[in-house]
Amino acid sequence: MERENRMAPNELDDRLAATAKRLERELGGDLAMLAVYGSAARGEYDPQRSDINLLVVLERADAGTLRRVATALEGARAWFRCAPFVLVRDELASAADVFPIKFLDIRRTHRLLAGTDLLATVVVRPCDLRLACETDVRNVILKLRRALVVDGPDVRALTATLRRFVPQVLGALGVMMSLTGVEPPASRDALLEVAATRFGFDAGPLREALAASRQRDPTWPRMEKAYDDLLRELDTICRAADRLPEGPS
């Protein structure tokens, strides 16, 4: 179904505004903050691929309030793939150390739609970011290993795994660069080039994995080699993340 591929430039903003009004109407004082983040906030929304990421901060999250959130988002789900991240106001500070990369991204890119911007007081600690980078890259390694064991030589399944998990590595590399005091480049190619030099890995296997993930039917030999080379470089990246300074805690 190609419901969004002809969306007018201002149509997304109109629909986000309508979603905000519906949530305000349904929740009243129980809605503390509503923001859009991710690709839609960065101006990179692709109707064919992107979700609409919504940060929904509530005063309480009992079952009745969550049902009202679901009711308010019914229209949004008819317009686009809606991905709500639902928190309670009192959880913001404690959740930031559990999801530091996510909160860093939200803080950098979010656009307030309703309520009060509560993110200004949320602290994302460097030590939490370092651990999250290492955890994310290690998790990708484990997912790729499992895919080879369970799905090989099903190249379509292996392609889907690359498509799902390799972007997480790019996100971790950007944060790792920030932790060393370097602003990560905006483009993917530039990020890989600079990060490879800084952290001592070969960017070629990541580029090859990204290219293979976009192919409809890559050959099994190419896919097996892409996984093998990628796993080797991910181990190097993981070790680099482990060596990063903790910074203030």
C-alpha positions, 0 to 999 in steps of 0.5 A: 500500500503506497499511502504516503509516497505522494505526501505534500511537503507540508502534509506531514507537519499538518498530520503531526499537528492534528495528532498533537491536538488529538492527544491533548484533547484525549489526555488533557493534563495527563500529557506532559510532553509530545515531541517528534524525533528521528528522521521526521524531525531531521527533515529526512523522512522517507514515506516508504521506509521511515517510522514517525518516532513520537516521544510521549511523556505522561503524568501517569501510565496506568492502563486507562491512560494508555488506552486513551493514548491508543485511541488518540493515535488511531488516526496517526496510524492510518496516516503513517507508521507511528512508533510511540516511545511512552514514558512517565515524567518521573522516569525521564532522568532514570531512563536516560542512563538505560537508553543514553544513545536514544536520549542523545539522539532525541535531545539533538533532533526533537521538535516539540509538538505539545506540552513542555520541553522536559529534555533540557534537564535530562543528563546523558552521561559519557560513561553511560554512552560509552557502555551503550556503544560497546553493548550495541556493537556487541549485540550486532555481533551476536545477532550476525552470528546467530543469523549465520547459524540459523539462516545461512545460506538463506541470503534473503534472511541474511540481507534482512539482518544486515539491513536491520542491524548495521545502521546501529553500528553507524549510530554507535560510531557517531557517538564514539567520535563525539566521546573523543571530542570529534563532531561526527560527519553528517554523511554516512561515507564521511563518518565511516572514513573518519571513524575508521582512521580514528578507531583503527578498523577497515571501513570496507566491510561495513560499506560492503555490508550496506551495499549487500543489504540493498541488493535484492538477491546477492549470491551466497558466497558474497553474503558469506564473505560480507558477514565474515569480513564484517564480524572481524571489523565489528570486533575491532570496533567493539574493542575500541569502544571498550578502550574509550575513556569513561568520562565523568560519571 
